[in-house]
Amino acid sequence: MSKLPNIGTTIFTTMSKLAADSGAINLSQGFPNFPVDPKLISILKEQVDENVHQYMPMAGSPSLLTQVSALIEKNYTRKVSPSEELLITAGATQAIFTTILALVNKGDEVIILDPSYDCYEPAIILAGGIPIRISLNEDFLPNWDVIEKSVNQSTRMIITNNPHNPSGRVWAASDMEKLETLVKKNDRLLVLSDEVYEFISFESKHLSAHESSVLRDRSVVVSSFGKTFHITGWKIGYAVAPESLMEEIKKVHQFNVFSVNSVAQAALAKYLEHTDVTELGAFYKEKRDLFRNLMRSSRFKLLPCEGTYFQTVDYSAISQLDDVEFCKQLTTEYGVAAIPISVFNADGDDRKIIRFCFAKDEQTLIQATERLCKI
């Protein structure tokens, strides 16, 4: 009997395959198609010739942990103990899975805010927990009245994702204050703060759980080198948590993966000494602005995009097909692949909104938008 009877092939796999089969431009799956920083590649090549090919320590390379601790202090003024409060993981997905498995017990309820990334619910189910799916408002921001009413003695965790995938929205200070109030009122409640797009925000700075004394003491914050340095195939990220929580997370991690790719860790430790993550927002803002400007003559309605490298659009003026079928038609007939938003909702709510990834080179974005503007 399957432990995950309702889980099939993900929409990302489905749309990427359809794009490949159709010869379409793939703006569906969230991965960049432009080169990695040559400096990082050079460092990686140097590290291949060094003696870094055996197991790293379970929690991560000491030099990388030190660099990550410095990164967090520089960007969020939070001092993190490299040895007690940090864990290098095989991507953010592993960090999320391991955290849930370590901290959620049988019968515990975990709040997920929809539309939500698809890795949250399976981990909760495998841990014996109960997913509680709550819809965000139509503007893709939290409905705190509904969230507060959903918290009870069985609620162990709320999973937050800011900047938000798939919508590209960024929380305001008032949202962080509401989350703080929720945590204060509920002694048992933990926060799993998915911040993989933390350095990709535009007009307003991303607000992190790292910056709140209330939240950081009750949160596990998950980050992604893959998203930050456009090296998604390296599958390397990290988790930050108070020592009492991290101790439990490490127990699961050591039997889940034990340790993470040694060469990648060595390269990133060196690279962090020479790079400025604060430049990332401006880099992706240029791509966002290019995509939005090229789409202005289209029939798609552009929705707010404040962070991440995703642009959501309303296609209701073009078609009344459901969003899954529209994305398939878009791919096969018009040559551009996108992701339907309804698949991120437990109830399948279809608002005629789809998501494009603009983490692409300029030529790809120009060619894709030319096709989209002809619809």
C-alpha positions in Angstrom: 0.0 0.0 0.0 1.4 3.4 -1.0 2.3 5.9 1.7 1.7 8.7 -0.8 -1.3 7.4 -2.9 -2.2 10.8 -4.3 1.3 11.7 -5.4 2.1 11.3 -9.1 4.5 13.0 -11.6 5.0 16.6 -10.7 3.7 19.4 -12.9 7.3 20.6 -13.4 8.3 17.3 -14.9 5.2 17.1 -17.0 5.6 20.6 -18.5 9.3 20.3 -19.0 8.8 17.1 -20.9 6.0 18.6 -23.0 8.2 21.6 -23.8 11.0 19.3 -24.9 8.7 17.1 -27.0 7.1 20.2 -28.6 10.3 22.2 -29.1 8.8 24.9 -27.0 10.7 27.6 -25.0 10.6 26.4 -21.4 9.6 29.1 -19.0 7.9 26.6 -16.7 10.5 25.0 -14.5 12.5 27.4 -12.3 16.0 27.1 -13.5 18.3 29.6 -15.2 19.7 29.0 -18.6 22.6 31.5 -18.5 26.2 30.8 -17.4 27.3 30.5 -13.8 29.7 33.1 -12.5 33.1 32.3 -14.1 34.7 33.0 -10.8 32.8 30.2 -9.2 33.7 27.8 -12.0 37.3 28.7 -11.7 37.2 28.1 -7.9 35.4 24.8 -8.5 38.2 23.6 -10.9 40.8 24.5 -8.4 39.1 22.5 -5.7 38.9 19.4 -7.8 42.7 19.3 -7.6 42.6 19.6 -3.9 42.2 16.8 -1.3 38.5 17.4 -0.8 37.0 14.2 -2.2 36.1 12.3 1.0 33.3 12.7 3.4 32.8 16.2 4.9 31.7 16.4 8.6 28.1 15.5 9.0 26.9 19.1 9.6 29.0 20.6 6.8 32.5 21.9 6.0 33.7 24.0 8.9 35.0 26.7 6.5 31.6 26.8 4.7 29.7 26.9 8.0 31.9 29.8 9.1 31.2 31.7 5.8 27.5 31.1 6.0 27.4 32.4 9.6 29.2 35.5 8.4 26.8 35.9 5.5 23.8 35.8 7.9 25.4 38.3 10.3 26.2 40.7 7.4 22.8 40.6 5.8 20.5 40.1 8.9 22.7 41.1 11.9 22.0 37.7 13.4 24.9 35.9 15.0 24.6 32.2 14.3 26.9 29.5 15.9 28.4 27.6 12.9 28.8 24.4 15.0 25.4 24.4 16.8 22.9 26.3 14.7 23.8 25.6 11.1 23.4 22.6 8.8 24.5 22.2 5.1 21.9 20.2 3.2 21.5 18.5 -0.1 19.3 21.3 -1.4 16.5 23.2 0.3 14.1 20.4 -0.4 16.2 18.0 1.8 16.4 20.7 4.5 12.6 21.0 4.5 12.0 17.2 4.5 14.5 16.6 7.2 13.1 19.4 9.4 9.6 18.2 9.1 10.6 14.6 9.8 12.6 15.7 12.9 10.0 18.0 14.4 6.6 16.8 13.4 5.1 13.9 15.3 2.1 11.6 14.5 -1.1 13.6 14.7 0.6 17.0 14.7 -1.1 19.6 12.4 1.0 21.6 10.0 -0.3 24.7 8.3 0.5 25.2 4.6 -0.4 28.4 2.9 -1.8 27.8 -0.6 -0.7 28.1 -3.4 2.3 26.2 -2.0 5.4 24.4 -3.2 4.7 20.7 -3.7 7.3 19.3 -1.4 5.7 20.4 1.9 2.7 18.1 2.1 4.4 14.7 1.3 7.0 15.3 4.0 4.2 16.0 6.6 2.3 12.9 5.6 5.4 10.7 5.8 6.1 12.1 9.3 2.6 11.1 10.4 1.4 14.7 10.5 -1.8 16.3 9.2 -1.5 19.0 6.5 -3.8 21.9 7.0 -4.1 23.8 3.7 -5.2 27.4 4.0 -5.6 29.6 1.0 -3.8 32.9 0.7 -5.9 36.0 -0.2 -6.6 36.7 -3.9 -3.5 39.0 -3.8 -1.5 36.0 -2.6 -0.8 37.5 0.8 -1.8 35.8 4.1 -5.3 35.9 5.6 -4.3 36.2 9.2 -7.8 35.9 10.6 -8.3 32.5 9.0 -4.8 31.4 10.0 -5.2 32.3 13.6 -8.6 30.5 13.8 -6.9 27.4 12.4 -4.3 27.2 15.1 -5.1 24.8 18.0 -3.3 22.6 20.6 -2.5 20.1 17.8 -0.8 22.7 15.6 3.0 22.1 15.6 4.2 24.1 12.7 3.3 26.7 10.1 5.3 26.7 6.8 5.9 30.2 5.3 7.5 31.0 2.0 8.7 34.5 1.5 9.5 35.7 -1.2 6.7 33.5 -2.4 6.7 30.9 -5.1 4.7 30.8 -7.3 3.2 34.3 -6.9 6.4 36.5 -6.6 4.8 38.4 -3.7 6.9 39.7 -0.7 5.5 40.0 2.8 5.1 43.5 4.4 6.3 44.3 7.9 2.7 44.0 9.1 2.7 40.3 7.9 5.8 39.6 9.9 4.3 41.2 13.0 1.1 39.1 12.6 3.3 36.0 12.4 5.2 37.1 15.6 1.9 37.6 17.4 0.8 34.1 16.3 4.0 32.6 17.7 3.7 34.5 21.0 0.2 33.2 21.5 1.0 29.6 20.8 3.9 28.1 22.8 4.0 24.9 20.8 4.0 26.5 17.4 7.2 26.4 15.3 7.8 28.2 12.0 9.5 26.6 9.0 10.5 29.6 7.0 11.3 28.8 3.4 13.4 31.7 2.2 15.2 30.2 -0.8 14.6 33.4 -2.8 15.7 35.7 0.0 18.2 37.6 -2.1 15.9 38.1 -5.1 13.6 41.0 -4.1 13.1 44.2 -5.9 11.4 47.4 -4.8 11.3 46.4 -1.1 13.8 44.3 0.9 12.9 40.8 1.8 12.0 40.6 5.5 13.5 37.5 7.1 12.7 35.4 10.2 16.4 35.9 11.0 15.7 39.6 11.8 13.0 38.9 14.4 14.1 37.9 17.9 10.6 36.3 18.4 10.7 34.3 15.2 14.4 33.2 15.1 14.0 31.5 18.5 11.1 29.4 17.2 12.0 29.0 13.5 13.9 26.9 11.1 15.1 29.1 8.2 15.9 27.3 4.9 18.1 28.8 2.2 19.4 27.7 -1.2 22.8 28.2 -2.8 21.2 26.8 -5.9 18.7 29.7 -6.1 21.2 32.3 -4.9 24.1 31.4 -7.3 22.0 29.9 -10.1 23.5 26.5 -9.6 20.3 24.5 -9.1 21.9 21.2 -10.3 24.4 21.3 -7.4 21.5 20.6 -5.0 23.1 22.4 -2.0 21.4 24.6 0.6 21.4 25.1 4.4 19.1 25.3 7.4 19.4 27.6 10.4 17.8 26.9 13.8 18.2 27.3 17.5 20.5 24.6 19.0 17.6 22.7 20.6 15.8 22.3 17.3 19.0 21.8 15.2 20.0 19.0 17.5 16.9 17.0 16.5 17.3 18.0 12.8 20.8 16.7 12.7 19.7 13.4 14.1 17.6 12.8 11.1 20.1 14.4 8.6 22.9 12.0 9.6 20.7 9.0 8.5 19.0 10.8 5.7 22.1 11.9 3.7 24.9 12.0 6.4 27.0 14.6 4.5 26.8 16.8 1.4 29.0 16.9 -1.7 32.5 17.7 -0.6 33.8 19.5 -3.7 30.7 21.7 -3.9 31.1 22.7 -0.2 34.8 23.5 -0.6 34.1 25.6 -3.7 31.3 27.6 -2.1 33.3 28.3 1.0 36.0 29.9 -1.2 33.4 31.7 -3.4 31.6 33.3 -0.5 34.8 35.1 0.4 34.6 36.9 -3.0 31.0 37.5 -3.8 28.3 40.0 -2.9 24.8 38.4 -2.7 23.2 41.9 -2.4 23.8 42.4 -6.1 21.4 39.6 -7.0 18.2 41.6 -6.7 19.3 44.2 -9.2 20.5 41.4 -11.6 17.1 39.8 -11.6 15.2 43.1 -11.6 16.6 43.8 -15.0 15.3 40.5 -16.2 11.9 41.0 -14.6 11.6 44.5 -16.1 12.6 43.3 -19.6 10.1 40.5 -19.5 7.3 42.8 -18.2 8.1 45.5 -20.8 8.1 43.0 -23.6 4.7 41.6 -22.4 2.9 44.9 -22.2 1.5 44.6 -25.7 0.2 41.1 -25.0 -3.3 40.1 -23.9 -2.0 38.7 -20.6 -2.6 40.7 -17.4 0.7 41.1 -15.5 0.3 40.6 -11.7 2.6 42.1 -9.1 6.1 40.6 -9.0 8.1 41.8 -5.9 10.6 38.9 -5.6 11.7 35.5 -6.9 12.3 35.0 -10.6 8.6 34.2 -11.4 6.0 36.3 -13.1 2.3 35.4 -12.7 -0.2 36.5 -15.3 -4.0 36.4 -15.7 -5.0 34.9 -19.0 -8.8 35.1 -18.5 -9.1 37.7 -21.4 -7.6 35.1 -23.7 -9.2 31.8 -22.8 -11.6 30.1 -20.5 -9.8 26.8 -20.6 -8.7 25.6 -17.1 -5.1 26.6 -16.3 -3.6 23.1 -16.8 -5.2 22.7 -20.3 -4.3 26.3 -21.2 -0.6 25.6 -20.3 -0.6 22.5 -22.5 -2.1 24.5 -25.4 0.3 27.3 -24.8 3.2 24.8 -25.0 2.0 22.7 -28.0 0.4 25.4 -30.1 2.3 28.6 -29.3 5.7 27.2 -28.3 6.0 28.6 -24.7 5.8 26.4 -21.6 4.4 27.8 -18.3 3.1 26.4 -15.0 -0.6 26.4 -14.0 -1.2 27.8 -10.5 -4.1 25.6 -9.6 -1.8 22.6 -9.0 -0.3 24.5 -6.0 -3.7 24.6 -4.3 -5.2 21.7 -2.3 -8.7 22.5 -3.6 -7.5 22.9 -7.2 -8.7 26.5 -7.2 -8.3 27.8 -10.7 -8.2 31.6 -11.1 -7.0 31.5 -14.7 -3.5 32.4 -13.5 -0.2 30.9 -14.8 3.5 31.3 -13.9 6.4 32.1 -16.2 10.1 31.9 -15.1 12.2 34.8 -16.3 15.5 33.5 -15.1 16.6 33.2 -18.7 19.0 35.0 -21.0 17.8 38.0 -22.9 17.4 36.2 -26.3 15.2 33.5 -24.7 13.0 36.1 -23.1 12.7 38.1 -26.4 11.8 35.0 -28.4 9.3 33.8 -25.8 7.5 37.1 -25.5 7.3 37.5 -29.3 5.3 34.3 -29.3 3.2 35.3 -26.3 2.3 38.7 -27.8 0.9 37.0 -30.9 -1.8 35.1 -29.0 
